[in-house]
Amino acid sequence: MSSYQISLGPLLYYWPRQQVLDFYAAVAKSPVDIVYLGDTVCSRRHELRPADWLTLAATLREAGKTVILSTPTLVESGAEVGQIRRIAAQDEFPIEIGELGAIRALGGRSFVAGPHLNAYHGATLTWLRGQGAVRFVLPLELSRVDLIALLAEKPLGLQSEMQVWGRMPLAFSARCFTARHFRLKKDDCGFRCLEHPDGLAMRTQEDGEFLAINGIQTQSGQCLDLLAQASELAEIGVDVLRVSPQSQGTLDAIAALDRQRLGEAVVPVAPPAGIGRCNGYWFGQPGIHWLETRA
């Protein structure tokens, strides 16, 4: 048996309201321990309003989940600033910050340091801990060797969390890539992200998987899959294993992690149709690669 908690990261895509509600109703019945809620990508997405997220948070807490509210990752307008202030103003739920400026709004409260804070060495982790961080999400591109080295520098009292399944969020831009793809203006995008529940695939001229675009966010073309490494990650000191929501396979990935921590065998989980798998970073290879066994 392995000792780790399972988390569900914030929903990165723009899904219709009922699909979101149905998804989290199923999550409430799953063995996940920690659920992150909130839109971290685009402030124009309004299928769920702030009050709706808080209602969902209360429902999931009643189901026994630890609920954490996530702040935007790219802050470039008053809308994002207002979103951060609203999240910081409530005191019912812990907070995950997506960018460093959000620390100022917390007024000394503890927080989870999100995956885009560039925490690559011990000095950064020590500084984050001093600011109130209780857990940090490891950078996605760390190899096994680099991860072990970073955890060795981690200050006491700071937990670690790592994404192990789902498309990897790689970068953000002030430009909306989805709107640009459809030759639309960012502020008049027609909410085309609703048509792409797992992001819009960008393929090479040879029709190979390359990247996915999700509004202002660039993601990996493939689905990260480190489910087979769950026990090893726990052994080297990772406290929480994160699943990033996709339209298909998310609950299966959570269930697979739960079975493994109970001592059962690894069960492969298929990503959404048309999306491959990758795990190259873990083995010190390009992240786009998929290796069946450790090199």
Backbone torsions as a table, in degrees:
resi	resn	phi	psi	omega
1	MET	NA	145.1	179.9
2	SER	-113.5	150.6	-178.3
3	SER	-108.5	105.7	173.6
4	TYR	-159.7	157.3	173.0
5	GLN	-97.0	155.4	178.6
6	ILE	-110.6	130.3	177.8
7	SER	-120.3	155.8	173.0
8	LEU	-115.0	115.9	-178.5
9	GLY	-67.3	171.7	179.0
10	PRO	-64.2	149.3	177.7
11	LEU	-70.2	118.1	-175.5
12	LEU	-89.0	-12.2	-173.9
13	TYR	-104.9	167.9	179.0
14	TYR	-103.3	99.4	-179.4
15	TRP	-104.9	152.3	174.1
16	PRO	-57.9	151.2	-174.1
17	ARG	-51.5	-49.8	-176.2
18	GLN	-65.2	-34.9	177.5
19	GLN	-63.4	-40.1	178.2
20	VAL	-64.1	-46.0	-178.5
21	LEU	-64.2	-41.4	178.7
22	ASP	-65.4	-38.8	-179.9
23	PHE	-61.8	-48.2	-177.1
24	TYR	-74.4	-22.6	172.4
25	ALA	-64.9	-38.3	176.2
26	ALA	-71.4	-36.9	178.2
27	VAL	-60.7	-38.2	-179.2
28	ALA	-59.6	-28.1	-179.1
29	LYS	-93.8	-3.1	-177.4
30	SER	-86.2	168.6	179.2
31	PRO	-83.9	13.9	178.8
32	VAL	-65.0	145.5	-177.5
33	ASP	-96.6	-39.1	-172.8
34	ILE	-126.5	134.2	178.8
35	VAL	-126.7	124.7	174.5
36	TYR	-94.7	133.8	-177.8
37	LEU	-126.1	150.8	175.4
38	GLY	122.2	159.1	178.9
39	ASP	-91.6	115.4	-177.8
40	THR	-100.8	-1.3	-171.6
41	VAL	-106.2	-53.5	-170.4
42	CYS	-140.6	125.2	-178.0
43	SER	-74.1	-8.6	179.0
44	ARG	-82.9	-9.2	-177.3
45	ARG	-82.2	114.0	-171.3
46	HIS	-128.9	26.4	173.3
47	GLU	-62.0	-35.6	172.5
48	LEU	-118.3	132.3	177.7
49	ARG	-91.5	168.6	179.9
50	PRO	-52.6	-40.4	179.9
51	ALA	-64.4	-33.2	179.0
52	ASP	-66.9	-41.7	179.1
53	TRP	-62.7	-39.6	179.8
54	LEU	-67.6	-36.6	176.3
55	THR	-64.5	-43.7	176.2
56	LEU	-60.0	-42.7	-179.7
57	ALA	-60.0	-43.8	-179.8
58	ALA	-64.9	-39.4	179.4
59	THR	-64.6	-44.2	-179.8
60	LEU	-67.3	-36.1	177.0
61	ARG	-64.2	-39.2	177.4
62	GLU	-64.1	-26.7	178.1
63	ALA	-82.7	2.8	176.2
64	GLY	96.0	9.5	-179.5
65	LYS	-91.7	148.2	168.4
66	THR	-84.1	119.9	-175.3
67	VAL	-107.2	133.1	-179.9
68	ILE	-127.2	132.2	179.3
69	LEU	-91.9	129.8	-176.5
70	SER	-101.0	140.1	178.9
71	THR	-94.8	163.6	178.5
72	PRO	-58.4	153.3	179.9
73	THR	-91.7	-38.9	178.1
74	LEU	-112.8	118.5	-178.4
75	VAL	-109.8	112.1	-177.2
76	GLU	-136.9	2.8	-179.3
77	SER	-149.1	170.8	178.2
78	GLY	-62.9	-26.6	180.0
79	ALA	-63.1	-44.6	179.7
80	GLU	-68.7	-39.7	178.1
81	VAL	-61.1	-43.4	178.6
82	GLY	-63.8	-37.1	178.8
83	GLN	-63.5	-43.1	178.2
84	ILE	-63.0	-42.9	-178.4
85	ARG	-65.6	-37.3	178.3
86	ARG	-66.0	-41.0	179.2
87	ILE	-66.3	-41.4	-178.7
88	ALA	-69.8	-26.5	-176.2
89	ALA	-73.0	-27.3	179.6
90	GLN	-81.6	148.7	-178.2
91	ASP	-123.2	15.7	179.7
92	GLU	-82.0	-31.7	-171.9
93	PHE	-129.1	145.6	174.0
94	PRO	-62.6	170.3	-173.1
95	ILE	-130.0	140.2	167.8
96	GLU	-107.8	126.7	-179.6
97	ILE	-96.6	139.6	-178.6
98	GLY	-96.7	-18.8	177.1
99	GLU	-148.9	154.7	-167.9
100	LEU	-62.7	-32.1	-178.4
101	GLY	-59.9	-23.4	-178.2
102	ALA	-66.4	-21.0	-179.9
103	ILE	-58.2	-36.2	-178.2
104	ARG	-61.2	-33.2	-176.3
105	ALA	-77.8	-11.1	-173.2
106	LEU	-82.5	-17.0	177.8
107	GLY	61.5	35.0	177.9
108	GLY	90.9	-0.3	179.1
109	ARG	-68.9	153.4	175.5
110	SER	-73.3	162.1	-176.2
111	PHE	-158.4	165.2	169.5
112	VAL	-98.6	129.6	178.5
113	ALA	-84.2	116.5	-175.2
114	GLY	-68.4	176.1	-171.5
115	PRO	-74.5	-8.3	-175.0
116	HIS	-107.3	21.3	-179.4
117	LEU	-93.3	5.3	174.4
118	ASN	58.4	50.1	178.8
119	ALA	-91.9	89.0	-173.8
120	TYR	-108.5	-6.1	179.6
121	HIS	-150.3	167.4	-172.4
122	GLY	-59.7	-35.9	-178.8
123	ALA	-63.0	-39.0	177.3
124	THR	-65.3	-42.7	179.2
125	LEU	-63.5	-39.5	178.6
126	THR	-64.2	-40.8	178.3
127	TRP	-64.7	-44.9	179.1
128	LEU	-61.4	-40.8	178.0
129	ARG	-61.2	-40.7	178.7
130	GLY	-65.8	-25.8	178.0
131	GLN	-82.7	-11.1	178.5
132	GLY	120.7	4.6	179.9
133	ALA	-67.0	133.7	176.4
134	VAL	-106.9	-17.3	176.9
135	ARG	-154.8	149.5	175.0
136	PHE	-129.6	148.2	178.5
137	VAL	-95.2	122.8	-175.3
138	LEU	-63.9	143.9	174.1
139	PRO	-57.9	143.9	-172.6
140	LEU	-69.3	-29.3	-170.3
141	GLU	-90.2	11.3	179.1
142	LEU	-73.3	138.1	171.7
143	SER	-81.9	172.2	177.0
144	ARG	-57.8	-44.1	-178.9
145	VAL	-63.8	-45.7	-179.7
146	ASP	-66.1	-36.5	179.8
147	LEU	-64.1	-44.7	178.8
148	ILE	-60.7	-41.8	-179.8
149	ALA	-64.5	-40.7	-179.6
150	LEU	-68.2	-41.9	179.5
151	LEU	-63.9	-28.7	178.3
152	ALA	-67.5	-22.8	-179.9
153	GLU	-96.0	-1.2	-175.4
154	LYS	-68.0	132.2	179.2
155	PRO	-71.0	156.6	178.4
156	LEU	-60.7	142.2	176.5
157	GLY	88.4	-3.4	-179.5
158	LEU	-105.6	115.5	177.1
159	GLN	-79.0	164.1	178.1
160	SER	-124.5	149.6	-179.4
161	GLU	-139.1	143.3	-178.0
162	MET	-140.7	135.6	175.0
163	GLN	-72.6	134.2	-178.8
164	VAL	-124.1	-7.0	179.8
165	TRP	-155.9	141.4	178.7
166	GLY	113.9	156.7	176.9
167	ARG	-56.3	137.7	-177.0
168	MET	-83.2	127.3	172.4
169	PRO	-76.1	118.1	-171.6
170	LEU	-101.5	-45.5	-173.3
171	ALA	-155.5	162.8	177.4
172	PHE	-129.3	154.5	-179.1
173	SER	-143.5	152.5	174.3
174	ALA	-64.9	-23.6	178.5
175	ARG	-84.1	139.9	174.4
176	CYS	-88.1	111.4	-176.6
177	PHE	-68.3	-35.7	-179.7
178	THR	-65.9	-46.2	177.5
179	ALA	-60.5	-42.6	-179.9
180	ARG	-61.6	-39.8	179.8
181	HIS	-58.8	-37.6	-179.5
182	PHE	-95.2	11.4	177.5
183	ARG	58.5	44.5	178.0
184	LEU	-117.7	158.9	175.4
185	LYS	-79.4	150.5	-178.4
186	LYS	-58.3	-40.1	-177.9
187	ASP	-85.5	1.0	176.9
188	ASP	-139.6	55.2	-169.4
189	CYS	-84.2	-10.6	-177.1
190	GLY	69.6	10.7	-179.4
191	PHE	52.1	46.0	-176.1
192	ARG	-67.1	-16.5	177.0
193	CYS	-59.7	-25.4	179.0
194	LEU	-60.8	-22.7	-177.2
195	GLU	-83.8	-5.2	-173.7
196	HIS	-132.0	83.2	-173.1
197	PRO	-66.5	-13.6	175.6
198	ASP	-125.0	24.3	-176.5
199	GLY	85.5	167.6	-178.2
200	LEU	-101.9	116.3	-174.9
201	ALA	-69.6	134.1	171.9
202	MET	-110.3	120.2	-174.1
203	ARG	-112.5	158.1	178.8
204	THR	-75.2	171.7	177.4
205	GLN	-63.4	-22.5	176.8
206	GLU	-90.5	10.9	178.8
207	ASP	67.0	28.9	175.4
208	GLY	-91.8	156.0	177.2
209	GLU	-67.6	136.5	-177.7
210	PHE	-131.0	-73.2	-179.2
211	LEU	-138.2	173.2	169.0
212	ALA	-131.1	144.7	176.7
213	ILE	-112.0	141.2	-176.1
214	ASN	-141.5	81.0	-175.4
215	GLY	67.4	-121.7	-179.8
216	ILE	-86.7	2.9	-173.9
217	GLN	-106.2	139.9	170.7
218	THR	-105.2	133.6	-178.9
219	GLN	-124.1	167.8	172.9
220	SER	-66.6	146.3	176.8
221	GLY	-68.7	-32.2	-179.7
222	GLN	-99.0	167.9	176.0
223	CYS	-91.5	121.0	173.3
224	LEU	-59.5	135.7	178.8
225	ASP	-140.5	98.6	175.1
226	LEU	-114.9	26.6	-179.7
227	LEU	-60.4	-36.5	-179.4
228	ALA	-68.8	-17.7	-179.3
229	GLN	-98.1	8.3	-174.3
230	ALA	-57.1	-48.3	-177.9
231	SER	-65.0	-39.2	179.8
232	GLU	-66.6	-40.4	178.0
233	LEU	-60.5	-40.7	177.6
234	ALA	-65.1	-40.0	-178.7
235	GLU	-64.2	-33.4	-178.3
236	ILE	-90.2	1.9	169.7
237	GLY	112.6	9.8	176.7
238	VAL	-81.0	126.1	-173.1
239	ASP	-85.4	-34.0	-173.7
240	VAL	-132.5	132.5	177.6
241	LEU	-108.2	125.4	-171.7
242	ARG	-104.1	134.9	170.0
243	VAL	-105.4	130.7	177.4
244	SER	-97.9	128.1	-172.7
245	PRO	-59.8	135.2	168.9
246	GLN	-127.6	165.7	-175.9
247	SER	-68.5	-22.7	178.5
248	GLN	-138.0	146.7	172.9
249	GLY	90.1	-12.7	-174.6
250	THR	-61.5	-50.5	-178.9
251	LEU	-66.9	-31.8	176.3
252	ASP	-65.8	-39.0	178.8
253	ALA	-65.3	-42.0	177.4
254	ILE	-61.3	-44.7	-179.4
255	ALA	-63.6	-38.2	179.6
256	ALA	-63.9	-41.6	177.5
257	LEU	-65.1	-39.0	179.2
258	ASP	-64.7	-42.2	179.5
259	ARG	-63.9	-38.6	-179.3
260	GLN	-66.2	-39.0	-178.9
261	ARG	-72.7	-11.3	173.6
262	LEU	-93.8	2.8	175.4
263	GLY	96.2	6.6	-179.9
264	GLU	-85.9	167.8	-176.1
265	ALA	-72.2	158.3	176.9
266	VAL	-67.4	132.5	177.4
267	VAL	-117.0	120.6	179.1
268	PRO	-60.3	145.3	178.4
269	VAL	-124.2	125.3	-178.4
270	ALA	-78.9	134.3	173.1
271	PRO	-73.6	176.8	176.8
272	PRO	-55.2	151.6	-177.2
273	ALA	-54.3	134.3	178.2
274	GLY	87.0	-0.2	-178.9
275	ILE	-114.7	128.8	178.9
276	GLY	-84.4	-172.6	179.5
277	ARG	-117.1	155.0	176.5
278	CYS	-146.0	153.2	175.8
279	ASN	-157.4	18.8	-172.7
280	GLY	-57.6	-39.9	-177.8
281	TYR	-55.6	-41.4	-177.5
282	TRP	-56.7	-34.4	-177.3
283	PHE	-96.0	11.2	-179.0
284	GLY	74.5	21.3	-179.7
285	GLN	-109.5	170.6	172.6
286	PRO	-54.1	137.2	-173.8
287	GLY	-59.4	-24.2	-176.7
288	ILE	-71.3	-15.2	-174.7
289	HIS	-78.2	156.0	172.6
290	TRP	-122.7	120.7	179.2
291	LEU	-116.6	127.0	-178.5
292	GLU	-69.8	-37.6	179.5
293	THR	-131.9	162.5	-179.3
294	ARG	-65.3	132.4	-179.8
295	ALA	-73.4	NA	NA
